[in-house]
Amino acid sequence: MADDQITAGNIAKELGASPAQVKKAIEALKLAPVARKGACSYYSREQVRKIKGALK
């Protein structure tokens, strides 16, 4: 797995937001995960920047 892929839970930790806030931002932006492994969805660093902008 590439280092530039991150789960929604880890995005929340990194941005200091709750997982629910991150999930709502992902849904509002209609972002699709770049990869899936089992039940986990992974997002790119580009998507993290968009999520960060949506949380402000």
PDB file of N, CA, C and O in Angstrom:
ATOM      1  N   MET A   1       0.852  -1.182   0.000  1.00  0.00           N
ATOM      2  CA  MET A   1       0.000   0.000   0.000  1.00  0.00           C
ATOM      3  C   MET A   1       0.889   1.233   0.000  1.00  0.00           C
ATOM      4  O   MET A   1       1.876   1.293   0.733  1.00  0.00           O
ATOM      5  N   ALA A   2       0.548   2.187  -0.799  1.00  0.00           N
ATOM      6  CA  ALA A   2       1.349   3.403  -0.912  1.00  0.00           C
ATOM      7  C   ALA A   2       1.207   4.267   0.338  1.00  0.00           C
ATOM      8  O   ALA A   2       0.163   4.268   0.990  1.00  0.00           O
ATOM      9  N   ASP A   3       2.254   4.989   0.658  1.00  0.00           N
ATOM     10  CA  ASP A   3       2.242   5.862   1.828  1.00  0.00           C
ATOM     11  C   ASP A   3       1.305   7.048   1.658  1.00  0.00           C
ATOM     12  O   ASP A   3       0.928   7.681   2.644  1.00  0.00           O
ATOM     13  N   ASP A   4       0.928   7.355   0.436  1.00  0.00           N
ATOM     14  CA  ASP A   4       0.089   8.520   0.201  1.00  0.00           C
ATOM     15  C   ASP A   4      -1.402   8.201   0.308  1.00  0.00           C
ATOM     16  O   ASP A   4      -2.237   9.047  -0.012  1.00  0.00           O
ATOM     17  N   GLN A   5      -1.738   7.008   0.750  1.00  0.00           N
ATOM     18  CA  GLN A   5      -3.139   6.630   0.945  1.00  0.00           C
ATOM     19  C   GLN A   5      -3.422   6.519   2.427  1.00  0.00           C
ATOM     20  O   GLN A   5      -2.613   5.978   3.181  1.00  0.00           O
ATOM     21  N   ILE A   6      -4.573   7.031   2.850  1.00  0.00           N
ATOM     22  CA  ILE A   6      -4.894   7.135   4.262  1.00  0.00           C
ATOM     23  C   ILE A   6      -6.384   6.863   4.470  1.00  0.00           C
ATOM     24  O   ILE A   6      -7.209   7.215   3.627  1.00  0.00           O
ATOM     25  N   THR A   7      -6.720   6.238   5.591  1.00  0.00           N
ATOM     26  CA  THR A   7      -8.114   5.930   5.885  1.00  0.00           C
ATOM     27  C   THR A   7      -8.816   7.158   6.461  1.00  0.00           C
ATOM     28  O   THR A   7      -8.161   8.099   6.909  1.00  0.00           O
ATOM     29  N   ALA A   8     -10.141   7.145   6.449  1.00  0.00           N
ATOM     30  CA  ALA A   8     -10.921   8.261   6.980  1.00  0.00           C
ATOM     31  C   ALA A   8     -10.629   8.475   8.468  1.00  0.00           C
ATOM     32  O   ALA A   8     -10.553   9.615   8.925  1.00  0.00           O
ATOM     33  N   GLY A   9     -10.465   7.393   9.222  1.00  0.00           N
ATOM     34  CA  GLY A   9     -10.162   7.512  10.647  1.00  0.00           C
ATOM     35  C   GLY A   9      -8.830   8.199  10.886  1.00  0.00           C
ATOM     36  O   GLY A   9      -8.705   9.025  11.790  1.00  0.00           O
ATOM     37  N   ASN A  10      -7.839   7.861  10.080  1.00  0.00           N
ATOM     38  CA  ASN A  10      -6.531   8.497  10.216  1.00  0.00           C
ATOM     39  C   ASN A  10      -6.550   9.936   9.713  1.00  0.00           C
ATOM     40  O   ASN A  10      -5.795  10.774  10.208  1.00  0.00           O
ATOM     41  N   ILE A  11      -7.398  10.229   8.741  1.00  0.00           N
ATOM     42  CA  ILE A  11      -7.568  11.613   8.290  1.00  0.00           C
ATOM     43  C   ILE A  11      -8.104  12.443   9.453  1.00  0.00           C
ATOM     44  O   ILE A  11      -7.633  13.553   9.699  1.00  0.00           O
ATOM     45  N   ALA A  12      -9.088  11.904  10.164  1.00  0.00           N
ATOM     46  CA  ALA A  12      -9.675  12.609  11.308  1.00  0.00           C
ATOM     47  C   ALA A  12      -8.612  12.900  12.362  1.00  0.00           C
ATOM     48  O   ALA A  12      -8.543  14.014  12.882  1.00  0.00           O
ATOM     49  N   LYS A  13      -7.788  11.911  12.680  1.00  0.00           N
ATOM     50  CA  LYS A  13      -6.715  12.114  13.666  1.00  0.00           C
ATOM     51  C   LYS A  13      -5.738  13.178  13.203  1.00  0.00           C
ATOM     52  O   LYS A  13      -5.334  14.045  13.978  1.00  0.00           O
ATOM     53  N   GLU A  14      -5.362  13.106  11.935  1.00  0.00           N
ATOM     54  CA  GLU A  14      -4.388  14.040  11.375  1.00  0.00           C
ATOM     55  C   GLU A  14      -4.900  15.475  11.375  1.00  0.00           C
ATOM     56  O   GLU A  14      -4.140  16.411  11.623  1.00  0.00           O
ATOM     57  N   LEU A  15      -6.196  15.645  11.095  1.00  0.00           N
ATOM     58  CA  LEU A  15      -6.775  16.981  10.992  1.00  0.00           C
ATOM     59  C   LEU A  15      -7.355  17.472  12.314  1.00  0.00           C
ATOM     60  O   LEU A  15      -7.777  18.625  12.410  1.00  0.00           O
ATOM     61  N   GLY A  16      -7.383  16.623  13.325  1.00  0.00           N
ATOM     62  CA  GLY A  16      -7.943  17.014  14.619  1.00  0.00           C
ATOM     63  C   GLY A  16      -9.452  17.161  14.582  1.00  0.00           C
ATOM     64  O   GLY A  16     -10.020  17.975  15.311  1.00  0.00           O
ATOM     65  N   ALA A  17     -10.099  16.381  13.740  1.00  0.00           N
ATOM     66  CA  ALA A  17     -11.555  16.417  13.600  1.00  0.00           C
ATOM     67  C   ALA A  17     -12.125  15.074  14.045  1.00  0.00           C
ATOM     68  O   ALA A  17     -11.389  14.103  14.220  1.00  0.00           O
ATOM     69  N   SER A  18     -13.426  15.030  14.222  1.00  0.00           N
ATOM     70  CA  SER A  18     -14.053  13.765  14.581  1.00  0.00           C
ATOM     71  C   SER A  18     -14.234  12.920  13.315  1.00  0.00           C
ATOM     72  O   SER A  18     -14.343  13.461  12.215  1.00  0.00           O
ATOM     73  N   PRO A  19     -14.266  11.599  13.473  1.00  0.00           N
ATOM     74  CA  PRO A  19     -14.517  10.742  12.306  1.00  0.00           C
ATOM     75  C   PRO A  19     -15.837  11.072  11.613  1.00  0.00           C
ATOM     76  O   PRO A  19     -15.935  10.978  10.390  1.00  0.00           O
ATOM     77  N   ALA A  20     -16.855  11.457  12.389  1.00  0.00           N
ATOM     78  CA  ALA A  20     -18.154  11.797  11.800  1.00  0.00           C
ATOM     79  C   ALA A  20     -18.044  13.039  10.912  1.00  0.00           C
ATOM     80  O   ALA A  20     -18.655  13.093   9.845  1.00  0.00           O
ATOM     81  N   GLN A  21     -17.269  14.033  11.347  1.00  0.00           N
ATOM     82  CA  GLN A  21     -17.080  15.241  10.540  1.00  0.00           C
ATOM     83  C   GLN A  21     -16.388  14.903   9.226  1.00  0.00           C
ATOM     84  O   GLN A  21     -16.755  15.419   8.171  1.00  0.00           O
ATOM     85  N   VAL A  22     -15.392  14.039   9.297  1.00  0.00           N
ATOM     86  CA  VAL A  22     -14.661  13.643   8.094  1.00  0.00           C
ATOM     87  C   VAL A  22     -15.591  12.869   7.156  1.00  0.00           C
ATOM     88  O   VAL A  22     -15.587  13.098   5.946  1.00  0.00           O
ATOM     89  N   LYS A  23     -16.379  11.965   7.709  1.00  0.00           N
ATOM     90  CA  LYS A  23     -17.318  11.190   6.890  1.00  0.00           C
ATOM     91  C   LYS A  23     -18.316  12.102   6.185  1.00  0.00           C
ATOM     92  O   LYS A  23     -18.609  11.909   5.005  1.00  0.00           O
ATOM     93  N   LYS A  24     -18.836  13.093   6.902  1.00  0.00           N
ATOM     94  CA  LYS A  24     -19.790  14.033   6.300  1.00  0.00           C
ATOM     95  C   LYS A  24     -19.125  14.846   5.198  1.00  0.00           C
ATOM     96  O   LYS A  24     -19.741  15.108   4.165  1.00  0.00           O
ATOM     97  N   ALA A  25     -17.867  15.250   5.407  1.00  0.00           N
ATOM     98  CA  ALA A  25     -17.148  16.013   4.384  1.00  0.00           C
ATOM     99  C   ALA A  25     -16.922  15.161   3.140  1.00  0.00           C
ATOM    100  O   ALA A  25     -17.074  15.643   2.017  1.00  0.00           O
ATOM    101  N   ILE A  26     -16.561  13.898   3.339  1.00  0.00           N
ATOM    102  CA  ILE A  26     -16.350  12.986   2.211  1.00  0.00           C
ATOM    103  C   ILE A  26     -17.645  12.820   1.417  1.00  0.00           C
ATOM    104  O   ILE A  26     -17.631  12.835   0.186  1.00  0.00           O
ATOM    105  N   GLU A  27     -18.758  12.664   2.123  1.00  0.00           N
ATOM    106  CA  GLU A  27     -20.051  12.510   1.445  1.00  0.00           C
ATOM    107  C   GLU A  27     -20.454  13.788   0.733  1.00  0.00           C
ATOM    108  O   GLU A  27     -20.958  13.741  -0.389  1.00  0.00           O
ATOM    109  N   ALA A  28     -20.237  14.943   1.381  1.00  0.00           N
ATOM    110  CA  ALA A  28     -20.610  16.226   0.776  1.00  0.00           C
ATOM    111  C   ALA A  28     -19.803  16.491  -0.491  1.00  0.00           C
ATOM    112  O   ALA A  28     -20.327  17.038  -1.462  1.00  0.00           O
ATOM    113  N   LEU A  29     -18.534  16.108  -0.481  1.00  0.00           N
ATOM    114  CA  LEU A  29     -17.668  16.306  -1.642  1.00  0.00           C
ATOM    115  C   LEU A  29     -17.812  15.196  -2.682  1.00  0.00           C
ATOM    116  O   LEU A  29     -17.254  15.277  -3.776  1.00  0.00           O
ATOM    117  N   LYS A  30     -18.567  14.164  -2.323  1.00  0.00           N
ATOM    118  CA  LYS A  30     -18.795  13.007  -3.204  1.00  0.00           C
ATOM    119  C   LYS A  30     -17.466  12.377  -3.641  1.00  0.00           C
ATOM    120  O   LYS A  30     -17.267  12.061  -4.814  1.00  0.00           O
ATOM    121  N   LEU A  31     -16.560  12.201  -2.664  1.00  0.00           N
ATOM    122  CA  LEU A  31     -15.260  11.611  -2.951  1.00  0.00           C
ATOM    123  C   LEU A  31     -15.350  10.088  -2.943  1.00  0.00           C
ATOM    124  O   LEU A  31     -15.970   9.497  -2.059  1.00  0.00           O
ATOM    125  N   ALA A  32     -14.739   9.476  -3.917  1.00  0.00           N
ATOM    126  CA  ALA A  32     -14.656   8.015  -3.968  1.00  0.00           C
ATOM    127  C   ALA A  32     -13.271   7.605  -3.493  1.00  0.00           C
ATOM    128  O   ALA A  32     -12.288   8.273  -3.815  1.00  0.00           O
ATOM    129  N   PRO A  33     -13.177   6.530  -2.741  1.00  0.00           N
ATOM    130  CA  PRO A  33     -11.858   6.087  -2.288  1.00  0.00           C
ATOM    131  C   PRO A  33     -10.980   5.681  -3.473  1.00  0.00           C
ATOM    132  O   PRO A  33     -11.471   5.173  -4.481  1.00  0.00           O
ATOM    133  N   VAL A  34      -9.675   5.915  -3.333  1.00  0.00           N
ATOM    134  CA  VAL A  34      -8.751   5.514  -4.395  1.00  0.00           C
ATOM    135  C   VAL A  34      -8.433   4.029  -4.311  1.00  0.00           C
ATOM    136  O   VAL A  34      -7.985   3.428  -5.287  1.00  0.00           O
ATOM    137  N   ALA A  35      -8.666   3.437  -3.136  1.00  0.00           N
ATOM    138  CA  ALA A  35      -8.423   2.002  -2.952  1.00  0.00           C
ATOM    139  C   ALA A  35      -9.318   1.493  -1.826  1.00  0.00           C
ATOM    140  O   ALA A  35      -9.747   2.246  -0.951  1.00  0.00           O
ATOM    141  N   ARG A  36      -9.581   0.202  -1.877  1.00  0.00           N
ATOM    142  CA  ARG A  36     -10.349  -0.455  -0.809  1.00  0.00           C
ATOM    143  C   ARG A  36      -9.623  -1.737  -0.449  1.00  0.00           C
ATOM    144  O   ARG A  36      -9.122  -2.454  -1.315  1.00  0.00           O
ATOM    145  N   LYS A  37      -9.577  -2.010   0.846  1.00  0.00           N
ATOM    146  CA  LYS A  37      -9.016  -3.274   1.310  1.00  0.00           C
ATOM    147  C   LYS A  37      -9.943  -3.759   2.409  1.00  0.00           C
ATOM    148  O   LYS A  37      -9.965  -3.199   3.506  1.00  0.00           O
ATOM    149  N   GLY A  38     -10.702  -4.791   2.115  1.00  0.00           N
ATOM    150  CA  GLY A  38     -11.709  -5.249   3.063  1.00  0.00           C
ATOM    151  C   GLY A  38     -12.758  -4.169   3.246  1.00  0.00           C
ATOM    152  O   GLY A  38     -13.316  -3.664   2.272  1.00  0.00           O
ATOM    153  N   ALA A  39     -13.025  -3.814   4.496  1.00  0.00           N
ATOM    154  CA  ALA A  39     -14.016  -2.785   4.795  1.00  0.00           C
ATOM    155  C   ALA A  39     -13.413  -1.391   4.814  1.00  0.00           C
ATOM    156  O   ALA A  39     -14.145  -0.415   4.975  1.00  0.00           O
ATOM    157  N   CYS A  40     -12.105  -1.268   4.655  1.00  0.00           N
ATOM    158  CA  CYS A  40     -11.417   0.022   4.752  1.00  0.00           C
ATOM    159  C   CYS A  40     -11.343   0.713   3.394  1.00  0.00           C
ATOM    160  O   CYS A  40     -11.025   0.093   2.379  1.00  0.00           O
ATOM    161  N   SER A  41     -11.641   2.000   3.400  1.00  0.00           N
ATOM    162  CA  SER A  41     -11.494   2.829   2.212  1.00  0.00           C
ATOM    163  C   SER A  41     -10.285   3.716   2.408  1.00  0.00           C
ATOM    164  O   SER A  41     -10.070   4.256   3.493  1.00  0.00           O
ATOM    165  N   TYR A  42      -9.501   3.864   1.367  1.00  0.00           N
ATOM    166  CA  TYR A  42      -8.292   4.677   1.437  1.00  0.00           C
ATOM    167  C   TYR A  42      -8.426   5.866   0.498  1.00  0.00           C
ATOM    168  O   TYR A  42      -8.918   5.744  -0.623  1.00  0.00           O
ATOM    169  N   TYR A  43      -7.976   7.017   0.981  1.00  0.00           N
ATOM    170  CA  TYR A  43      -8.082   8.261   0.224  1.00  0.00           C
ATOM    171  C   TYR A  43      -6.692   8.824  -0.039  1.00  0.00           C
ATOM    172  O   TYR A  43      -5.760   8.577   0.727  1.00  0.00           O
ATOM    173  N   SER A  44      -6.556   9.581  -1.122  1.00  0.00           N
ATOM    174  CA  SER A  44      -5.263  10.155  -1.511  1.00  0.00           C
ATOM    175  C   SER A  44      -5.005  11.444  -0.739  1.00  0.00           C
ATOM    176  O   SER A  44      -5.912  12.018  -0.137  1.00  0.00           O
ATOM    177  N   ARG A  45      -3.755  11.883  -0.768  1.00  0.00           N
ATOM    178  CA  ARG A  45      -3.387  13.151  -0.112  1.00  0.00           C
ATOM    179  C   ARG A  45      -4.100  14.330  -0.762  1.00  0.00           C
ATOM    180  O   ARG A  45      -4.415  15.310  -0.086  1.00  0.00           O
ATOM    181  N   GLU A  46      -4.355  14.249  -2.048  1.00  0.00           N
ATOM    182  CA  GLU A  46      -5.120  15.298  -2.749  1.00  0.00           C
ATOM    183  C   GLU A  46      -6.526  15.391  -2.161  1.00  0.00           C
ATOM    184  O   GLU A  46      -7.037  16.487  -1.931  1.00  0.00           O
ATOM    185  N   GLN A  47      -7.145  14.241  -1.919  1.00  0.00           N
ATOM    186  CA  GLN A  47      -8.476  14.221  -1.328  1.00  0.00           C
ATOM    187  C   GLN A  47      -8.445  14.734   0.109  1.00  0.00           C
ATOM    188  O   GLN A  47      -9.392  15.385   0.551  1.00  0.00           O
ATOM    189  N   VAL A  48      -7.369  14.450   0.845  1.00  0.00           N
ATOM    190  CA  VAL A  48      -7.237  14.950   2.218  1.00  0.00           C
ATOM    191  C   VAL A  48      -7.251  16.475   2.209  1.00  0.00           C
ATOM    192  O   VAL A  48      -7.869  17.086   3.080  1.00  0.00           O
ATOM    193  N   ARG A  49      -6.584  17.098   1.246  1.00  0.00           N
ATOM    194  CA  ARG A  49      -6.574  18.556   1.153  1.00  0.00           C
ATOM    195  C   ARG A  49      -7.998  19.079   0.920  1.00  0.00           C
ATOM    196  O   ARG A  49      -8.385  20.096   1.497  1.00  0.00           O
ATOM    197  N   LYS A  50      -8.772  18.396   0.085  1.00  0.00           N
ATOM    198  CA  LYS A  50     -10.164  18.809  -0.158  1.00  0.00           C
ATOM    199  C   LYS A  50     -11.007  18.649   1.087  1.00  0.00           C
ATOM    200  O   LYS A  50     -11.839  19.505   1.388  1.00  0.00           O
ATOM    201  N   ILE A  51     -10.804  17.561   1.818  1.00  0.00           N
ATOM    202  CA  ILE A  51     -11.550  17.322   3.048  1.00  0.00           C
ATOM    203  C   ILE A  51     -11.203  18.396   4.069  1.00  0.00           C
ATOM    204  O   ILE A  51     -12.087  18.923   4.745  1.00  0.00           O
ATOM    205  N   LYS A  52      -9.931  18.720   4.182  1.00  0.00           N
ATOM    206  CA  LYS A  52      -9.484  19.749   5.128  1.00  0.00           C
ATOM    207  C   LYS A  52     -10.174  21.082   4.819  1.00  0.00           C
ATOM    208  O   LYS A  52     -10.618  21.781   5.731  1.00  0.00           O
ATOM    209  N   GLY A  53     -10.262  21.425   3.548  1.00  0.00           N
ATOM    210  CA  GLY A  53     -10.935  22.661   3.140  1.00  0.00           C
ATOM    211  C   GLY A  53     -12.417  22.640   3.472  1.00  0.00           C
ATOM    212  O   GLY A  53     -12.989  23.670   3.827  1.00  0.00           O
ATOM    213  N   ALA A  54     -13.040  21.483   3.360  1.00  0.00           N
ATOM    214  CA  ALA A  54     -14.472  21.374   3.634  1.00  0.00           C
ATOM    215  C   ALA A  54     -14.760  21.446   5.127  1.00  0.00           C
ATOM    216  O   ALA A  54     -15.874  21.795   5.517  1.00  0.00           O
ATOM    217  N   LEU A  55     -13.796  21.129   5.960  1.00  0.00           N
ATOM    218  CA  LEU A  55     -14.009  21.148   7.410  1.00  0.00           C
ATOM    219  C   LEU A  55     -13.914  22.552   8.001  1.00  0.00           C
ATOM    220  O   LEU A  55     -14.340  22.778   9.134  1.00  0.00           O
ATOM    221  N   LYS A  56     -13.364  23.488   7.247  1.00  0.00           N
ATOM    222  CA  LYS A  56     -13.196  24.853   7.782  1.00  0.00           C
ATOM    223  C   LYS A  56     -14.464  25.646   7.711  1.00  0.00           C
ATOM    224  O   LYS A  56     -14.489  26.807   8.120  1.00  0.00           O
TER     225      LYS A  56
END
